[in-house]
Amino acid sequence: MSQTSLKQKKKNETGSRNSKDSLDTEKRKDSEKSGVRLSTQLPSSSTTSRTSSTSPSQQESLKQLSERPSPPTPPLPSTPPMPLDSRPPTPPEPYSSSRRSTKMHENPEAWAHGIVRDIRDSTQQRGYPRTPPTEWKPYSQRRSTYSQLDRDCLSELPRQHQQREEEEDDEEAYWASVKTLYEKIPSCSRPRPPKPKNAITIAVSSRALFNMVDGRKIYEEEGLEKYMEYQLNNENVILTPGPAFHFVKALQHVNARLRELYPNEQDLFDIVLMTNNHAQVGVRLINSVNHYGLLIDRFCLTGGKSPIGYLKAYLTNLYLSADSEKVQEAIQEGIASATMFDGAKDMAYCDTQLRVAFDGDAVLFSDESEHIAKEHGLDKFFQHETMFENKPLAQGPLKGFLEDLGRLQKKFYAKDERLLCPIRTYLVTARSAASSGARVLKTLRRWGLEIDEALFLAGAPKGPILVKIRPHIFFDDHMFHIEGAQKLGTITAHVPYGISQKMNN
């Protein structure tokens, strides 16, 4: 056999062996694929039952096939990318979830109605015929109906507007009536009292504020028990005004004006009712205070004990009483005090301005000049005043109260209310302007105090001048001037201070 034929024979054997190997490989791949498909599709129970039903030889062959390593998968041939123009067009995709939600947000009502309609039509079958459509009319026929509706709406608008305005007016009137009723209640309309440390405290006795002559007479003639019984039986009987009543009312008016200009103002007058009456008598006093609308919140009822010891505790700036002995005690304690005397009952007093008249010597000033006049005569007095014209006089017991009034006046001046100031002060003195008036005015200037009117009478009676002024209170140290002014109807307050008191005694 030639060498060429031997080579051809070997070549054929190699090809047949390769073909057998390739057939075996293909069979093994098919068996593995079928095994994988069965394992993924059938549950474990069916696979177990199928395996248990096969023969042992088949199970062993399957086991050998599963244990054999699978040949590596040949890499897929890489295909070159197609140009964009030659690619087939992609079919339109349905809306994604995000686009569906966007469409729903654009028209949620139509989307929701569509969903409801789909659900209704898919779950329920219409068991009744649809409502027949109404007869269609062209717009030219419907236009008259629409125009009439528009006219009706336009004609209705003014009536509705008027009705709404009437309702608003009724509501405003209702709330105005409620506010008026609310303000009439004493506990609601009553302003808060100022703090004692900031206030100008005026202590007034019950007999200075009210007329208690009848009760005083019973006390002096029948004793304390009968007096208390009388007051308890008449506690609902309103007391009549006393000498300090109009003065207290004028102080309240000043407070009201200050609160208008300065809503948070604390530098105000604070009235304290200071009396030695028993606490049970306080009911009648409270009823009378509320009846007249007096803003008196602080009471001091000492039950027979002198109230002078409480004056400093109450930070009192001025004490007014009908009891001259208690006033003298207060003066000795260094507290500005005066004994009140009533004036004429028919005297008309200004309701919009507090008017306070002061004597000069031993009231606003000390009594040093009066000492010279009483001891050495008027000529020496005039020489002394001319010599010491530029020397300020020493202060008297009421100088502090004049300072308080001046401080409040400046609050009104700061608001350009000088001409409408509710406080007006007067100096009514027996001095002569030419011979001794300059020292008085220079003393006030040195103190930084202003007096609105200065009246130098040179010894003339003060009563007629005071009738023209009609002050709410007039302070003087001479009972001669007090009695003369009282006879003409002026409310007076005696200041027991200075040499004149010693000479009267």
KOLPA-52204 format. One record per residue (C-alpha): residue number from 1; x, y, z. Coordinates in pm, 1 decimal, m for minus. Last residue first. Layout:
NUM X Y Z
...
***
This chain:
505 m5285.1 13022.6 12088.2
504 m5344.7 13255.9 11797.5
503 m4991.9 13393.5 11836.0
502 m4842.8 13047.2 11831.7
501 m5036.7 12948.4 11520.2
500 m4932.4 13270.7 11342.4
499 m4568.6 13183.5 11403.7
498 m4568.7 12900.0 11154.1
497 m4780.3 12600.8 11057.4
496 m5140.4 12491.1 11103.2
495 m5234.6 12485.2 10730.5
494 m5607.0 12564.5 10701.4
493 m5785.0 12435.0 10392.9
492 m6060.0 12637.5 10228.0
491 m6356.7 12573.6 10001.0
490 m6475.9 12919.9 9893.1
489 m6837.6 13025.9 9957.3
488 m6803.8 13392.5 10051.2
487 m6812.3 13314.4 10422.5
486 m6538.8 13056.4 10368.0
485 m6306.1 13317.2 10220.4
484 m6333.9 13540.4 10527.0
483 m6302.0 13244.8 10763.8
482 m5985.3 13116.3 10599.2
481 m5832.3 13465.3 10573.8
480 m5868.2 13521.0 10948.4
479 m5772.4 13159.6 11017.9
478 m5426.5 13242.8 10887.9
477 m5212.9 12958.8 10748.3
476 m5370.8 12948.1 10403.1
475 m5443.7 12679.8 10142.4
474 m5733.6 12729.1 9896.8
473 m5906.7 12426.2 9744.7
472 m6123.9 12361.4 9439.5
471 m6058.4 12720.6 9341.1
470 m6341.2 12955.9 9241.2
469 m6105.2 13220.9 9096.1
468 m6360.1 13500.9 9104.8
467 m6480.4 13408.2 9454.3
466 m6115.9 13380.3 9556.6
465 m6056.0 13745.3 9470.7
464 m6355.2 13851.9 9682.6
463 m6235.6 13646.6 9981.7
462 m5870.7 13756.2 9988.4
461 m5918.1 14071.9 10193.0
460 m5661.4 14348.6 10123.9
459 m5321.0 14335.7 10296.5
458 m5105.3 14423.0 9996.1
457 m5316.2 14201.9 9761.6
456 m5039.7 14045.6 9548.1
455 m5204.9 13797.9 9305.0
454 m4970.9 13564.3 9116.2
453 m5126.9 13352.5 8839.8
452 m4986.3 13046.1 8662.0
451 m4711.2 12971.7 8912.9
450 m4399.4 12815.1 8766.8
449 m4144.6 12623.1 8969.6
448 m3773.2 12580.1 8902.0
447 m3687.6 12636.4 9266.9
446 m3480.1 12943.1 9175.1
445 m3777.7 13078.1 8977.7
444 m4008.3 13027.3 9275.2
443 m3760.7 13215.4 9495.8
442 m3729.0 13492.7 9238.1
441 m4106.8 13538.3 9239.1
440 m4123.7 13561.3 9618.4
439 m3823.7 13795.3 9646.3
438 m3973.6 14031.4 9389.6
437 m4303.4 14069.6 9574.6
436 m4172.6 14242.1 9886.3
435 m4191.9 14618.7 9837.1
434 m4356.4 14663.3 9498.9
433 m4569.5 14347.9 9499.4
432 m4710.6 14400.4 9844.9
431 m4764.5 14081.6 10039.9
430 m5113.0 13958.8 10137.2
429 m5071.6 13658.0 9910.1
428 m5283.6 13468.9 9658.0
427 m5051.7 13252.9 9445.3
426 m5258.4 13057.2 9195.2
425 m5212.1 12723.4 9018.8
424 m5393.1 12581.7 8715.4
423 m5408.4 12215.6 8620.3
422 m5617.0 12076.9 8329.4
421 m5372.3 12216.3 8070.2
420 m5560.4 12329.8 7761.7
419 m5351.2 12640.6 7695.8
418 m5029.0 12453.9 7772.9
417 m5129.4 12143.6 7577.2
416 m4838.0 12130.5 7332.5
415 m4767.8 11765.5 7427.4
414 m4460.6 11864.0 7631.6
413 m4671.5 12131.2 7802.0
412 m4906.0 11860.0 7926.2
411 m4621.1 11668.1 8089.7
410 m4488.8 11998.7 8223.3
409 m4812.7 12048.1 8416.5
408 m4762.1 11713.9 8591.0
407 m4424.6 11825.6 8725.2
406 m4570.0 12160.5 8832.3
405 m4845.4 11991.1 9032.6
404 m4591.8 11771.1 9211.0
403 m4370.8 12073.3 9283.3
402 m4671.1 12257.2 9428.7
401 m4729.2 11957.9 9657.6
400 m4366.4 11968.2 9772.5
399 m4386.6 12340.3 9857.6
398 m4690.0 12281.4 10079.1
397 m4501.3 12260.4 10414.4
396 m4281.2 12568.9 10356.0
395 m3946.8 12605.3 10181.1
394 m3684.5 12856.7 10281.0
393 m3690.1 13185.9 10094.2
392 m3442.3 13240.1 9814.9
391 m3182.2 13515.9 9861.6
390 m3191.0 13765.6 9577.4
389 m3433.4 14001.7 9752.3
388 m3246.8 13980.3 10081.0
387 m3210.1 14355.2 10137.6
386 m3548.5 14435.1 9984.5
385 m3719.6 14171.3 10197.7
384 m3553.4 14296.7 10516.2
383 m3638.9 14657.8 10444.7
382 m4003.1 14565.8 10381.9
381 m4022.2 14365.2 10706.9
380 m3854.2 14641.5 10905.7
379 m4126.2 14875.5 10785.4
378 m4400.5 14618.5 10846.0
377 m4338.8 14572.3 11216.6
376 m4048.8 14439.3 11424.4
375 m4181.0 14119.9 11592.9
374 m4478.6 14026.6 11376.6
373 m4325.5 14141.2 11046.9
372 m3985.9 13990.4 11128.4
371 m4137.3 13655.0 11224.2
370 m4355.9 13668.6 10913.4
369 m4041.3 13683.0 10700.8
368 m3908.2 13360.9 10855.3
367 m4243.8 13178.2 10818.9
366 m4122.1 12930.9 10556.9
365 m4245.0 12937.0 10200.9
364 m4529.7 12759.1 10018.7
363 m4757.8 12769.4 10324.3
362 m4592.5 12966.9 10605.8
361 m4564.7 13269.7 10374.3
360 m4720.2 13239.7 10029.0
359 m5090.0 13154.5 10028.7
358 m5183.0 12893.5 9776.7
357 m5473.0 12850.6 9531.9
356 m5542.0 12521.8 9351.4
355 m5762.8 12496.3 9043.0
354 m5803.4 12156.2 8878.4
353 m5953.9 12210.2 8535.4
352 m6232.3 12037.6 8339.2
351 m6512.6 12027.7 8597.3
350 m6490.2 12391.6 8704.8
349 m6677.1 12453.8 9027.8
348 m7022.1 12602.4 9076.5
347 m7092.7 12727.0 9430.9
346 m7445.0 12636.0 9546.1
345 m7335.1 12450.3 9858.4
344 m7111.1 12733.6 9976.8
343 m6779.5 12631.9 10126.3
342 m6669.9 12350.0 10354.0
341 m6364.8 12368.9 10573.3
340 m6075.5 12121.8 10543.3
339 m5782.7 12107.0 10786.2
338 m5448.0 12088.1 10609.6
337 m5150.6 11855.1 10583.7
336 m4807.0 11831.2 10421.2
335 m4627.1 11554.8 10611.6
334 m4327.2 11637.8 10832.9
333 m4440.9 11431.5 11131.5
332 m4522.7 11756.2 11314.1
331 m4751.7 11849.8 11025.6
330 m4923.1 11508.8 11057.6
329 m4989.5 11564.1 11427.3
328 m5134.7 11909.4 11355.9
327 m5364.7 11757.3 11094.9
326 m5478.8 11497.1 11347.7
325 m5566.0 11774.9 11591.8
324 m5744.2 11980.0 11324.9
323 m5989.5 11699.1 11244.4
322 m6168.1 11766.2 10912.9
321 m5886.3 11597.1 10725.0
320 m5662.9 11641.2 10422.6
319 m5322.4 11471.1 10402.8
318 m5081.6 11545.4 10118.6
317 m4783.3 11351.3 9981.7
316 m4858.2 11022.7 10158.5
315 m4619.9 10730.9 10106.8
314 m4884.9 10489.9 10246.4
313 m4643.4 10380.2 10520.2
312 m4575.2 10747.5 10589.0
311 m4943.4 10813.5 10652.4
310 m5001.7 10498.1 10856.7
309 m4901.5 10645.8 11194.0
308 m5142.6 10934.0 11136.0
307 m5439.5 10695.0 11125.8
306 m5529.0 10755.0 11493.2
305 m5697.3 10446.9 11641.0
304 m6076.7 10430.0 11657.6
303 m6118.3 10132.4 11423.3
302 m5821.0 10203.4 11190.5
301 m5998.2 10194.6 10853.6
300 m5741.7 10259.9 10577.3
299 m5890.5 10235.1 10228.5
298 m5717.7 10202.7 9892.0
297 m5920.4 10178.8 9571.7
296 m6064.2 10528.1 9542.0
295 m6173.8 10603.7 9186.6
294 m6486.3 10801.4 9273.8
293 m6788.9 10708.2 9065.0
292 m7034.4 10891.5 9289.4
291 m7225.4 10575.8 9381.8
290 m6905.7 10372.2 9409.4
289 m6765.1 10601.6 9678.7
288 m7099.6 10608.4 9862.1
287 m7130.7 10229.7 9867.3
286 m6769.2 10194.4 9982.8
285 m6824.8 10442.3 10266.0
284 m7140.2 10262.6 10375.8
283 m6957.5 9929.3 10378.8
282 m6658.0 10082.3 10560.5
281 m6867.2 10143.3 10870.8
280 m6810.5 9778.1 10962.1
279 m6432.5 9840.0 10951.3
278 m6458.5 10093.0 11232.0
277 m6384.6 10457.7 11154.4
276 m6038.9 10606.7 11215.8
275 m6021.4 10725.3 10855.6
274 m5780.8 10741.7 10560.9
273 m5947.3 10709.8 10219.6
272 m5652.3 10698.1 9979.4
271 m5654.5 10888.4 9648.8
270 m5377.3 10821.4 9397.6
269 m5285.9 11111.2 9169.6
268 m5079.7 11008.9 8869.9
267 m4715.7 10954.2 8773.1
266 m4783.7 10601.9 8641.7
265 m4844.9 10686.8 8275.3
264 m4893.8 10388.7 8042.8
263 m5157.1 10553.4 7821.2
262 m4970.5 10889.0 7812.7
261 m5181.6 11155.2 7641.0
260 m5521.3 11005.2 7721.1
259 m5393.8 10869.4 8051.6
258 m5287.9 11220.4 8153.6
257 m5632.8 11356.0 8073.7
256 m5799.7 11088.4 8288.2
255 m5561.7 11152.0 8578.1
254 m5635.6 11525.2 8564.9
253 m6008.7 11446.5 8575.2
252 m5954.4 11226.7 8881.0
251 m5783.8 11513.8 9062.8
250 m6084.2 11735.9 8985.1
249 m6319.2 11479.8 9142.6
248 m6098.4 11471.0 9454.4
247 m6111.7 11852.0 9486.9
246 m6488.9 11849.6 9440.4
245 m6528.6 11603.6 9731.1
244 m6282.4 11766.9 9972.5
243 m6547.8 11978.2 10152.9
242 m6799.6 11692.2 10189.0
241 m7040.6 11531.8 9942.1
240 m7361.6 11366.6 10072.3
239 m7354.3 11010.0 10204.9
238 m7556.9 10743.1 10025.6
237 m7798.7 10545.9 10243.3
236 m7730.0 10173.4 10199.3
235 m7518.9 10163.1 10518.4
234 m7797.0 10331.1 10715.0
233 m7866.9 10064.9 10977.5
232 m7495.9 9983.1 10999.9
231 m7403.0 10352.7 11042.8
230 m7658.4 10405.6 11319.9
229 m7549.4 10091.1 11504.5
228 m7187.5 10206.6 11481.3
227 m7277.9 10545.7 11629.9
226 m7488.5 10386.4 11902.0
225 m7193.3 10169.6 12001.8
224 m6944.1 10459.1 11990.1
223 m7118.9 10698.2 12224.2
222 m7453.3 10872.9 12259.2
221 m7375.2 11247.9 12241.0
220 m7038.0 11268.7 12060.4
219 m7098.9 10965.6 11837.3
218 m7455.4 11068.9 11755.1
217 m7330.6 11416.2 11653.3
216 m7058.7 11265.7 11436.0
215 m7315.1 11049.6 11257.2
214 m7525.5 11354.5 11177.1
213 m7225.0 11560.6 11063.4
212 m7096.0 11295.9 10822.6
211 m7072.7 11507.3 10505.1
210 m6834.5 11316.7 10282.2
209 m6472.3 11356.2 10166.6
208 m6343.4 11558.5 10461.3
207 m6539.5 11349.8 10713.8
206 m6404.7 11026.8 10558.6
205 m6045.4 11147.7 10580.7
204 m5843.8 11211.4 10265.8
203 m5492.7 11087.7 10187.2
202 m5353.0 11221.5 9857.7
201 m5076.2 11004.8 9716.1
200 m4886.7 11139.1 9415.0
199 m4806.9 10808.3 9245.9
198 m4477.5 10646.6 9142.4
197 m4401.1 10449.4 9460.6
196 m4771.1 10381.1 9514.9
195 m4815.9 10208.0 9175.9
194 m5095.1 10369.9 8981.8
193 m5454.6 10246.7 9013.1
192 m5588.6 10033.9 8724.2
191 m5867.7 10198.8 8533.3
190 m6229.2 10116.9 8625.2
189 m6437.4 10054.2 8312.1
188 m6460.3 9677.8 8370.0
187 m6521.1 9656.5 8746.6
186 m6760.8 9950.3 8731.8
185 m6982.2 9798.9 8458.6
184 m7079.9 10087.5 8234.5
183 m6793.9 10007.3 7996.3
182 m6937.2 9663.0 7923.0
181 m7282.5 9803.4 7845.8
180 m7132.6 10053.9 7606.2
179 m6918.5 9783.5 7445.4
178 m7220.3 9555.4 7403.2
177 m7418.7 9840.3 7248.1
176 m7133.5 9910.2 7008.1
175 m7110.9 9538.4 6928.3
174 m7477.3 9531.7 6829.7
173 m7456.7 9850.3 6627.7
172 m7158.2 9712.9 6437.4
171 m7346.1 9387.9 6368.8
170 m7654.0 9573.2 6248.3
169 m7439.7 9786.8 6020.5
168 m7269.8 9474.8 5880.1
167 m7607.3 9309.6 5817.0
166 m7734.0 9622.5 5645.2
165 m7422.9 9632.1 5427.0
164 m7473.1 9266.6 5328.2
163 m7837.5 9332.7 5237.4
162 m7735.7 9629.5 5025.8
161 m7478.2 9418.6 4840.8
160 m7730.9 9138.4 4788.7
159 m7984.2 9385.6 4650.7
158 m7723.4 9542.3 4426.5
157 m7619.9 9196.3 4291.1
156 m7969.6 9061.4 4216.7
155 m8025.1 9282.2 3911.5
154 m7698.7 9157.8 3762.6
153 m7790.1 8793.8 3826.2
152 m8136.8 8834.2 3673.9
151 m7993.5 9011.8 3370.4
150 m7742.1 8731.7 3316.8
149 m8013.3 8467.7 3344.2
148 m8223.6 8657.2 3090.7
147 m7930.6 8673.8 2851.2
146 m7874.4 8299.2 2882.2
145 m8238.8 8224.1 2802.9
144 m8235.4 8462.6 2505.1
143 m7919.2 8297.8 2371.6
142 m8064.4 7947.2 2375.7
141 m8257.0 7997.5 2051.5
140 m7961.9 8154.5 1866.9
139 m7735.5 7889.8 2018.6
138 m7917.5 7608.4 1838.2
137 m8142.4 7379.0 2032.3
136 m8091.5 7008.7 2091.3
135 m8381.3 6818.1 2231.4
134 m8274.7 6645.5 2543.6
133 m8085.6 6317.0 2514.5
132 m8271.0 5999.6 2611.3
131 m8162.7 5874.8 2949.1
130 m7982.1 5543.2 2898.4
129 m8185.9 5223.9 2910.9
128 m8181.8 5013.6 3224.4
127 m7985.9 4710.0 3338.4
126 m7641.3 4853.7 3269.9
125 m7393.6 4575.9 3339.7
124 m7168.1 4632.5 3633.2
123 m6806.7 4532.5 3689.7
122 m6636.1 4636.4 3365.4
121 m6859.8 4935.9 3296.4
120 m6824.2 5062.8 3652.5
119 m6449.2 5011.3 3663.8
118 m6398.4 5180.9 3328.7
117 m6629.6 5467.9 3427.8
116 m6451.6 5514.1 3757.0
115 m6115.5 5521.5 3583.1
114 m6240.0 5770.2 3323.1
113 m6393.8 5989.8 3588.1
112 m6062.1 5995.4 3777.4
111 m5863.8 6086.1 3466.1
110 m6115.3 6352.4 3365.2
109 m6096.7 6507.5 3708.9
108 m5718.7 6476.1 3742.2
107 m5646.2 6674.2 3424.4
106 m5278.1 6771.4 3421.2
105 m5208.8 6564.1 3731.7
104 m5329.2 6248.0 3553.2
103 m5110.6 6319.6 3252.8
102 m4809.5 6361.0 3477.2
101 m4894.8 6034.9 3657.1
100 m4913.1 5852.8 3325.0
99 m4584.5 6001.8 3219.6
98 m4416.8 5877.0 3536.8
97 m4572.6 5532.1 3503.7
96 m4453.0 5495.9 3145.4
95 m4688.3 5565.0 2862.1
94 m4702.7 5280.0 2606.8
93 m4410.0 5238.3 2369.1
92 m4422.9 5337.3 2004.3
91 m4245.3 5082.6 1778.1
90 m3875.9 5137.2 1720.9
89 m3779.1 5234.5 1365.3
88 m3545.1 4988.0 1190.3
87 m3176.3 5080.8 1205.0
86 m3009.8 5174.5 871.9
85 m2996.3 5546.5 945.1
84 m2834.5 5498.6 1282.9
83 m2549.2 5286.6 1142.8
82 m2532.9 4925.8 1258.2
81 m2281.5 4829.6 1517.4
80 m2029.9 4553.2 1409.7
79 m2114.2 4203.3 1528.0
78 m1892.4 4035.9 1780.2
77 m1889.3 3657.4 1751.4
76 m2013.5 3498.0 2068.9
75 m1748.0 3352.6 2290.6
74 m1726.4 2971.1 2307.3
73 m1889.6 2822.4 2614.8
72 m1641.8 2626.3 2817.5
71 m1707.0 2253.6 2829.7
70 m1932.6 2129.5 3108.6
69 m1765.5 1938.8 3385.6
68 m1899.0 1584.2 3428.0
67 m2085.2 1533.9 3757.5
66 m2430.3 1582.9 3602.0
65 m2360.3 1324.6 3330.2
64 m2235.4 1075.7 3582.9
63 m2547.7 1121.0 3794.7
62 m2771.6 1081.4 3492.6
61 m2594.0 757.3 3405.8
60 m2637.8 631.5 3760.6
59 m3006.7 720.0 3768.8
58 m3061.4 541.8 3436.5
57 m2893.7 229.5 3567.3
56 m3102.3 241.7 3885.6
55 m3431.2 262.5 3692.7
54 m3649.7 569.3 3697.7
53 m3954.1 604.1 3930.6
52 m3751.0 755.9 4216.2
51 m3624.0 1027.7 3990.9
50 m3977.7 1119.2 3876.7
49 m4101.6 1122.1 4237.5
48 m3817.9 1343.3 4342.9
47 m3873.5 1573.2 4049.7
46 m4245.4 1590.8 4127.0
45 m4177.0 1684.7 4488.8
44 m3911.3 1939.1 4400.6
43 m4136.4 2131.8 4171.0
42 m4100.5 2090.3 3794.7
41 m4009.2 2378.4 3563.9
40 m3659.4 2471.9 3677.1
39 m3532.0 2118.6 3738.6
38 m3690.9 1988.4 3420.1
37 m3532.0 2258.8 3210.4
36 m3190.8 2198.7 3369.1
35 m3217.8 1825.8 3301.5
34 m3326.8 1883.0 2939.8
33 m3035.9 2118.0 2889.8
32 m2792.4 1869.1 3042.3
31 m2926.3 1588.7 2820.6
30 m2897.0 1803.9 2509.9
29 m2543.5 1905.7 2600.0
28 m2443.4 1538.9 2654.0
27 m2589.5 1441.5 2318.4
26 m2400.4 1724.3 2145.2
25 m2072.0 1619.9 2308.2
24 m2122.6 1256.1 2207.2
23 m2190.8 1360.4 1849.2
22 m1879.2 1582.0 1846.9
21 m1668.6 1293.4 1977.9
20 m1806.5 1058.0 1713.3
19 m1731.9 1316.3 1439.8
18 m1380.9 1362.3 1572.7
17 m1322.3 984.1 1565.7
16 m1457.7 967.6 1210.6
15 m1228.1 1252.4 1105.2
14 m922.0 1090.9 1266.1
13 m999.9 758.4 1100.0
12 m1038.3 930.2 760.0
11 m705.0 1107.8 797.4
10 m531.4 790.7 895.4
9 m668.3 623.1 579.1
8 m558.4 910.1 355.5
7 m209.2 902.2 500.9
6 m189.1 530.3 436.2
5 m311.5 579.6 78.5
4 m37.8 831.0 9.3
3 230.0 604.1 148.2
2 143.7 328.0 m95.2
1 0.0 0.0 0.0
***
